[in-house]
């Protein structure tokens, strides 16, 4: 089974029903260095494993960038 979700404005086809943490793993992103917004709500890092993605969901991932 697959579903379509939008990640940072781009449609992506995902297999199964991944959690937000699994999505970050697929994208090779470290959850400690990003902020995740799911359907216009900020999701805190401790609950990334609790949020299951569904058809049509919208996810925005923002990276922290260090500088000096």
Secondary structure by P-SEA (a helix, b strand, c coil): cbbbbbcccbbbbbcccccaaaaaaaaccccccccccccccccccccccccccccbbbbbbbbbbbcc
